[in-house]
Amino acid sequence: MSAAHQPGQELFRSFLPEEIDWQPFPAFPPSVRLAVVVGQPSGPGPYTIRVRVPPGVKLMPHRHPEDRVYTVISGVFYIGLGDQFDADKLQGYPPGSVVVLPGNTSHFHWAKSSELRHASDSDGAAWS
């Protein structure tokens, strides 16, 4: 994939799964991969990212300033709310689920038993 599609760009674009450019992301454990598909998370305007998390990997409590809309593509998306990782607070969402997380909500994830792939969308600047 050459570059992410930019909001307002008057060009039809599509990306096949094998064209997605998976990259490491410093805030994630080394085995987790992220791909920017639309827009730029660090800039203004909407964006879409995809995240691939190998089995067994935990993402410790963190927050995002913007609202997030997660769509589960494969695996089970386990998410819990709070400032401390607590496996008892995890709720699992199967492929096809949509999870809406308000901005500034502390949360954590765990790819308990299978690789997790999800897309995350937002309509505002995320990372600065």
N, C-alpha and C positions, 0 to 999 in steps of 0.2 A: 504494500500500500504506500503510495508516494507521499501523500500528505492528507491530514484530516480535512474533511469537507468543512468549510467555514459558513456560519449562519449568514443568510442573505446572498450567498454565492449563487448566481443564476446558471447553474450547471448541474445537469442530472448526474448523480454519482451512485454507484453501488459498489459493495465490497464483498467478495466471496470469503468464506472463512479462512482459506489458505493465504489470502492477501493481507490479513490483519497483522500488523507489526507489533508483536508482543515485546515489551521492554521491561527490565527491572525498574523498580521505583524505590528511591532511597528510604521512604517512610515505611516500607513493607519488609517482611522477612525476605532474604535473598532468593528463595524459590518462587515467590509470588510474581506474577507478570501483569502488566497493565498495558492497555492499548487505547490511545485517544482516537476516536472514530469521527467525531464531529466537534468543531470548535476548539477552544483552548481553555482548559480548566482554570488557568491562572489569569485569564482575561475576562472582560465583560461579555455578557451574552450567553446563550444556551450552549451546552456541550453534552456529549455522550462519551462515556468511557466503558471499556470492558475490562473485567478483572478475572484472572485465572488463579485459583488457589489450590495447590496440591493437597492430597489427603493428609490429615493430621495437623495441618498448619493452623495456628491460632493468630488472630490479629487482636492485639491488646486494646484496652479501652482508648478511645479517641473521639474527637468531635469534628464536624465540618460546619463552617459558618452558614452554609446554604442548605436549603431543603434538598433531600436526595430522594429519587424514585429508583428503586432497584427492581429489575426484572430478572428472575432466575431463569437461566438458559439451560443449565444442566447441573446435576448434583443436587444436594439439599443445602439451602442457604440457612445456616444457623446464626441467629443474631440475638443478643441480649442487651438490655439497657442497664447502665450504671457506670460508675467510675472505677469499679473493681471487676476483674474477670471472675464470673461465677457461673460455672457450668449448669447449675440448677435454674438459672434465669434464661437459658437459651431456649428459643422457639425455632422449630424447623419449618422451612417453606420449600415445597417441591417445585420442580420445573414448571414454568408457566405462571408462578405466583408473582404478584407485584407487591412490594413493601414500600410504604411511604414513611420516611424518617424526617421529622422536623429539624431544621437547622439548630446547631449548638446542643444537640442531644448526645450525651455520652453513650457509647455503645461499643460492642466487641463482637467478633465473629470467630467461628471455628468450622473448618472443613473436616468434620468428624470422621467420616468413613469413605468419602469419595471426592474426586476432584470437583471443585465448585467453579462454575463460570457464571458470571452475572454481568448485566449492563447497568450502569448508573447514569441517570440523567439529572440535569439541573438547569435552571434558567438564569443563574447568576454566577458571578466570579467566585471561584472556590478556593484556589490555592494562591497564597501570596508569600 
